[in-house]
């Protein structure tokens, strides 16, 4: 197991500095992970619009599957971090071993079921006769390697729960390089490698999954997070894991389901619009890595301090994460609103596709900071062992705000779909703040009810007076 110094880090080190140190390597790892999709998009875009549209359909469904296991990872990270904060290291190892065993079984089952239902599933999602064979050639390969990635995702969550972030993210970064190299070799058939087209992109991704599996497995053994648990208390421990994981799974699924619904609505117009949304979504995922990393760092931090009874540190973390999300979101909007069309031209030479990508960032990127507020709030609730509050937040955001707004916007055209996305993120942030204030009153904490925007303004005024 990790040293006692490592165990105390999340409950004793300065809050703001610690969150930055945790979030920085996580963001690098996330960027590397999202580069799988970015690199695939670039190379597949060279094959043509039909292949790019097929990748959009396939990737959205793939992200739903990944979200299931990110949800498990959130639950595993929360319960392990709480156990570590309370000094129960043996229990943390038991939880990790059980979680990974359950993930292996679940991911294999999903891969088998998914592989047998590719055609009916994507026909229902709106894939046409020109894109369906391309989607099938991509997804049939990806399903094969799915269990490797899922073990890596959940194992990485367990490692982050004990305060180790850098090593895990290095593994994901190297895996990104593996994906890039084999994308080039297998899509176009360079040297002795066969020319596989869009299926080559899938095989390259699976090879990177294999590297992640080996790397994360090595780290789990190094930090002694694996071991035989016996049969005593298995059901109780699984219930502890999935009491948080199940709500987190549903919460995580809502995000790619929103992308799938958006793709479905855009598919009513033409293939170019779908292709443009696919490009924008991948650039967006990469750009939001910093905000996402803050929320991922928040869950184990809050959970450990919750287990140790240090609620004041939780307050500090909430305030810092809210301000950081808004500031990063504003910077992203400024950059992407101007550079979006130029970035799009890296992936496509079609001026209509590039124009729509630029329009996407001028409208949707305005709401990135507010989207970060929602993500951070959900992460804090998971850390506080209140997954149903996190699920409530994401359900209201998706089912009661985003989906109705998108449906209404689709009646007027693609532009209004983008406006609906942006407005929904802003409205959802308001609801997230309200939920946080209600939750804070339960433990008589007033600071977390403060406004991040007002805090940023006060920080700016204070800097001018110095």
C-alpha positions in Angstrom: 0.0 0.0 0.0 1.1 3.7 -0.3 3.1 5.3 2.4 1.4 7.1 5.3 2.7 10.4 3.9 0.8 9.7 0.7 -2.3 8.7 2.6 -2.3 12.1 4.6 -1.7 14.2 1.5 -5.4 14.8 0.6 -6.3 15.7 4.1 -3.4 17.9 5.1 -1.8 19.6 2.1 -2.9 23.2 1.1 -6.2 22.8 -0.7 -5.9 25.0 -3.8 -2.3 23.9 -4.5 -3.2 20.2 -4.0 -6.2 20.4 -6.3 -4.0 22.0 -9.1 -1.4 19.3 -8.6 -4.0 16.6 -8.8 -5.9 18.1 -11.8 -2.8 18.8 -13.9 -1.7 15.2 -14.5 -5.4 14.1 -14.8 -5.9 16.7 -17.5 -2.8 15.4 -19.4 -4.2 11.9 -19.2 -7.6 13.0 -20.3 -6.1 15.0 -23.2 -4.3 11.9 -24.2 -7.5 9.8 -24.0 -9.5 12.3 -26.0 -6.6 12.4 -28.6 -7.7 8.9 -29.5 -10.9 10.4 -30.9 -9.1 13.5 -32.3 -6.5 11.5 -34.1 -9.2 9.1 -35.4 -11.2 12.0 -36.6 -8.3 13.5 -38.5 -7.3 10.4 -40.3 -10.8 9.2 -41.0 -11.7 12.7 -42.2 -9.1 12.1 -45.0 -11.2 9.1 -46.2 -14.3 11.2 -46.8 -17.5 12.7 -45.3 -19.3 9.3 -45.2 -16.6 7.8 -43.1 -16.5 10.9 -40.9 -20.3 10.7 -40.3 -19.9 6.9 -39.6 -17.3 7.7 -37.0 -19.6 10.2 -35.3 -22.4 7.6 -35.0 -19.9 5.0 -33.7 -18.1 7.2 -31.3 -21.2 8.5 -29.6 -22.3 5.0 -28.8 -18.8 4.0 -27.7 -18.8 7.0 -25.3 -22.0 5.6 -23.8 -20.3 2.4 -23.0 -17.2 4.2 -21.7 -19.5 6.4 -19.5 -20.8 3.3 -17.8 -17.4 2.4 -16.5 -16.5 6.0 -15.8 -19.5 5.9 -13.5 -18.1 2.7 -11.9 -14.8 4.5 -11.6 -16.4 7.4 -9.8 -18.0 5.1 -7.3 -14.9 3.1 -6.7 -12.8 6.3 -6.3 -15.3 7.7 -3.8 -15.6 4.7 -1.6 -11.9 3.8 -1.7 -10.9 7.4 -0.9 -13.3 7.5 2.1 -11.8 4.2 3.4 -8.3 5.7 3.0 -9.3 8.9 4.8 -10.7 6.8 7.7 -7.5 4.8 7.8 -9.0 1.5 6.5 -6.4 0.5 4.0 -7.2 -3.2 3.9 -10.8 -2.4 3.1 -9.6 -0.2 0.3 -7.8 -3.1 -1.3 -10.8 -5.4 -0.9 -13.0 -2.8 -2.6 -10.6 -2.4 -5.5 -10.3 -6.1 -6.2 -14.0 -6.7 -6.1 -14.7 -3.7 -8.3 -12.3 -4.9 -11.0 -13.7 -8.4 -11.0 -17.2 -7.0 -11.5 -16.0 -4.7 -14.3 -14.4 -7.6 -16.1 -17.6 -9.6 -16.1 -19.8 -6.7 -17.0 -17.6 -5.4 -19.9 -17.3 -8.8 -21.5 -21.1 -9.2 -21.4 -21.6 -5.8 -22.9 -19.1 -6.5 -25.7 -20.8 -9.7 -26.7 -24.3 -8.1 -26.7 -23.1 -5.0 -28.5 -21.3 -7.0 -31.2 -24.5 -8.9 -31.9 -26.8 -5.8 -32.2 -24.7 -3.4 -34.2 -27.0 -3.1 -37.3 -30.4 -2.7 -35.5 -28.9 -0.3 -33.0 -27.4 2.1 -35.5 -30.4 1.9 -37.8 -32.5 3.1 -34.9 -30.0 5.9 -34.2 -30.4 7.2 -37.8 -27.5 5.7 -39.7 -28.2 5.5 -43.4 -27.4 2.7 -45.8 -24.2 4.6 -46.9 -22.8 4.8 -43.3 -24.1 1.6 -41.7 -21.4 -0.8 -43.2 -18.7 1.7 -42.1 -20.1 1.9 -38.6 -20.3 -1.9 -38.3 -16.7 -2.3 -39.4 -15.5 0.2 -36.8 -17.7 -1.0 -33.8 -17.2 -4.7 -34.3 -13.5 -4.2 -33.7 -13.9 -1.8 -30.8 -16.2 -4.1 -28.9 -13.5 -6.7 -29.0 -11.1 -4.5 -27.0 -13.7 -2.9 -24.7 -12.9 -4.9 -21.6 -9.2 -3.8 -21.7 -10.1 -0.1 -21.5 -12.7 -0.6 -18.9 -10.3 -2.3 -16.5 -7.9 0.6 -17.2 -10.5 3.2 -16.4 -11.7 1.7 -13.2 -8.2 0.7 -12.1 -7.1 4.3 -12.7 -9.9 5.6 -10.5 -8.8 3.3 -7.7 -5.2 4.6 -8.0 -6.3 8.2 -8.0 -8.3 7.6 -4.8 -5.1 7.0 -2.8 -3.7 10.3 -4.1 -1.6 9.0 -7.0 -2.4 10.8 -10.3 0.8 11.3 -12.3 1.7 7.7 -13.0 -1.7 6.7 -14.2 -1.9 9.6 -16.6 1.5 8.9 -18.0 0.1 5.5 -19.0 -2.8 7.1 -20.8 -0.5 9.6 -22.5 1.7 6.9 -23.9 -1.4 5.0 -25.1 -2.3 8.1 -27.1 0.9 7.9 -28.9 0.4 4.2 -29.6 -3.0 5.1 -31.1 -1.6 7.8 -33.3 1.2 5.6 -34.8 -1.1 2.6 -35.5 -3.8 4.9 -36.9 -1.4 6.0 -39.6 -0.1 2.5 -40.3 -3.4 0.7 -40.4 -5.9 3.1 -41.9 -3.7 3.7 -45.0 -1.7 0.5 -45.1 1.8 1.9 -44.7 4.7 -0.6 -45.2 3.8 -4.2 -44.3 0.6 -3.2 -42.6 -2.8 -3.8 -44.4 -5.0 -0.9 -45.6 -8.0 -1.3 -43.3 -9.7 2.1 -43.7 -12.0 3.1 -40.8 -11.6 -0.4 -39.3 -7.8 0.4 -39.0 -8.7 3.3 -36.7 -10.6 0.9 -34.5 -7.7 -1.6 -34.4 -5.3 1.2 -33.5 -7.5 2.2 -30.6 -7.7 -1.4 -29.4 -3.9 -1.7 -29.4 -3.8 1.5 -27.2 -6.4 -0.1 -24.9 -4.0 -3.1 -24.5 -1.2 -0.8 -23.4 -3.5 0.9 -20.9 -4.6 -2.5 -19.5 -0.9 -3.5 -19.0 0.2 -0.1 -17.6 -2.7 0.3 -15.1 -2.4 -3.3 -14.0 1.3 -2.8 -13.2 0.5 0.3 -11.1 -2.3 -1.6 -9.2 0.3 -4.3 -8.3 2.9 -1.7 -7.4 0.7 0.1 -4.9 -0.7 -3.2 -3.6 -4.3 -2.5 -4.4 -5.0 -6.0 -5.6 -5.3 -9.1 -3.4 -7.6 -12.1 -2.6 -10.6 -11.0 -0.5 -12.3 -14.4 0.2 -16.0 -14.7 0.2 -16.8 -13.0 3.6 -18.6 -9.7 3.1 -18.6 -9.7 -0.7 -22.2 -8.7 -1.1 -21.9 -6.0 1.5 -18.8 -4.6 -0.2 -20.3 -4.8 -3.7 -23.3 -3.0 -2.3 -21.1 -0.2 -0.9 -19.4 0.2 -4.3 -22.5 0.2 -6.4 -24.6 2.4 -4.1 -22.5 5.2 -5.5 -21.5 3.6 -8.9 -25.1 3.0 -10.1 -26.3 6.6 -9.8 -22.9 7.7 -11.2 -23.3 5.4 -14.2 -26.7 6.9 -15.0 -25.3 10.3 -14.5 -22.4 9.7 -16.8 -24.5 8.1 -19.5 -26.7 11.2 -19.7 -23.8 13.2 -21.3 -23.2 11.0 -24.4 -26.9 10.3 -24.7 -27.3 14.1 -25.1 -24.7 13.9 -27.9 -26.5 11.0 -29.5 -29.8 12.9 -29.3 -28.2 15.9 -30.8 -26.7 13.8 -33.7 -30.1 12.3 -34.3 -31.7 15.8 -34.6 -28.9 17.1 -36.9 -29.2 13.9 -39.1 -32.6 15.2 -40.2 -30.7 17.9 -42.2 -27.7 16.4 -43.9 -24.5 14.4 -43.5 -22.2 17.4 -43.5 -23.9 18.8 -40.4 -23.5 15.5 -38.6 -19.8 15.4 -39.6 -19.3 18.9 -38.4 -20.9 18.1 -35.0 -18.5 15.1 -34.8 -15.5 17.3 -35.3 -16.7 20.0 -32.9 -17.5 17.4 -30.2 -14.0 16.0 -30.3 -12.3 19.4 -30.2 -14.7 20.3 -27.3 -13.8 17.1 -25.3 -10.1 18.0 -25.7 -10.7 21.6 -24.8 -12.7 20.8 -21.7 -10.0 18.4 -20.3 -8.9 21.0 -17.7 -12.4 21.6 -16.4 -13.1 17.8 -16.4 -9.9 17.2 -14.5 -10.9 19.6 -11.7 -14.1 17.7 -11.2 -12.3 14.3 -11.3 -9.8 15.5 -8.7 -12.7 16.9 -6.5 -14.3 13.5 -5.9 -11.4 11.7 -4.1 -10.3 14.9 -2.4 -13.8 15.5 -1.0 -14.3 11.8 -0.1 -11.0 11.5 1.8 -11.7 14.7 3.8 -15.3 13.6 4.4 -14.0 10.4 5.8 -11.5 12.3 8.0 -14.2 14.8 9.1 -12.5 17.8 7.7 -15.4 19.7 6.3 -13.7 23.1 6.2 -11.3 21.8 3.5 -14.3 20.6 1.5 -15.6 24.2 1.5 -12.4 25.5 0.2 -12.3 23.0 -2.5 -15.8 23.7 -3.7 -15.2 27.5 -3.9 -11.8 27.0 -5.7 -13.3 24.5 -8.2 -16.2 26.8 -9.1 -14.0 29.8 -9.7 -11.5 27.7 -11.7 -14.3 26.3 -13.9 -15.6 29.7 -14.8 -12.2 31.2 -15.6 -11.1 28.3 -17.7 -14.5 28.3 -19.5 -14.1 32.0 -20.4 -10.6 31.5 -21.7 -11.8 28.6 -23.9 -14.6 30.6 -25.3 -12.2 33.4 -26.3 -9.8 31.0 -28.0 -12.4 28.8 -29.7 -14.7 31.5 -30.9 -11.9 32.9 -33.0 -9.8 29.8 -33.8 -12.7 27.3 -34.2 -13.0 27.5 -38.0 -9.2 27.3 -38.5 -9.0 24.3 -36.2 -11.8 22.6 -38.2 -9.8 22.9 -41.4 -7.2 20.5 -39.9 -9.9 17.8 -40.1 -11.8 18.6 -43.2 -11.4 20.6 -46.5 -15.2 21.0 -46.8 -16.0 24.7 -46.2 -19.5 24.0 -45.1 -18.4 21.6 -42.4 -15.7 24.0 -41.2 -18.2 26.9 -41.1 -20.6 25.0 -38.9 -17.8 24.0 -36.6 -16.9 27.7 -36.2 -20.5 28.6 -35.5 -20.7 25.8 -32.9 -17.9 27.3 -30.9 -19.2 30.9 -31.1 -22.4 29.8 -29.5 -21.8 26.7 -27.4 -18.4 27.6 -26.0 -19.9 30.6 -24.3 -21.5 28.1 -21.8 -18.4 26.0 -21.0 -17.7 27.6 -17.6 -21.3 26.9 -16.5 -21.0 23.4 -17.8 -18.0 23.1 -15.5 -20.1 24.3 -12.5 -22.5 21.4 -13.1 -19.7 18.8 -13.4 -17.9 20.0 -10.3 -21.1 20.1 -8.3 -21.9 16.5 -9.2 -18.4 15.4 -8.4 -18.6 17.0 -4.9 -21.9 15.2 -4.2 -20.3 11.9 -5.1 -17.4 12.7 -2.8 -19.8 13.4 0.0 -21.4 9.9 -0.6 -24.6 11.6 -1.9 -24.8 10.0 -5.4 -28.5 10.5 -5.6 -28.1 14.2 -5.4 -25.5 14.1 -8.3 -27.9 11.9 -10.3 -30.8 14.3 -9.6 -28.7 17.2 -10.9 -27.7 15.5 -14.1 -31.2 14.1 -14.7 -32.8 17.5 -14.3 -30.1 19.0 -16.6 -30.6 16.4 -19.3 -34.2 15.3 -19.2 -35.9 18.5 -18.1 -33.6 21.2 -19.5 -31.4 20.0 -22.4 -33.6 17.5 -24.2 -36.8 19.7 -24.4 -34.7 22.7 -25.4 -33.0 20.6 -28.2 -36.3 19.3 -29.4 -37.8 22.8 -29.7 -34.6 24.1 -31.3 -34.6 21.4 -33.9 -37.9 22.7 -35.2 -36.2 25.8 -36.4 -32.8 24.5 -37.7 -29.3 23.6 -36.7 -28.5 27.1 -35.5 -31.2 26.9 -32.8 -30.0 23.4 -31.7 -26.7 25.1 -30.8 -28.4 27.9 -29.0 -30.4 25.4 -27.1 -27.3 23.6 -26.0 -25.6 26.8 -24.7 -28.7 28.1 -22.9 -29.3 24.7 -21.3 -25.8 24.7 -19.8 -26.3 28.1 -18.2 -29.7 27.2 -16.8 -28.3 23.9 -15.4 -25.5 25.8 -13.6 -28.2 27.8 -11.8 -29.9 24.7 -10.7 -26.6 23.1 -9.6 -25.9 26.2 -7.4 -29.3 25.9 -5.8 -28.8 22.2 -5.0 -25.4 22.9 -3.5 -26.9 25.7 -1.2 -29.6 23.3 0.0 -27.1 20.6 0.6 -24.7 22.9 2.4 -27.4 24.0 4.9 -27.7 20.4 6.1 -24.2 20.6 7.7 -24.5 24.3 8.4 -21.9 25.5 5.9 -22.5 28.9 4.5 -19.5 29.6 2.4 -20.4 27.1 -0.4 -23.5 29.1 -1.1 -21.4 32.0 -2.4 -21.4 33.0 -6.0 -18.3 31.9 -8.0 -18.8 35.0 -10.3 -18.9 37.3 -7.3 -15.8 35.6 -5.8 -13.9 36.1 -9.1 -14.9 39.8 -9.1 -13.8 40.2 -5.5 -10.5 38.5 -6.3 -9.9 40.9 -9.2 -10.7 43.9 -7.1 -8.3 42.7 -4.4 -5.5 42.2 -7.0 -6.0 45.8 -8.1 -5.6 47.2 -4.6 -2.3 45.4 -4.0 
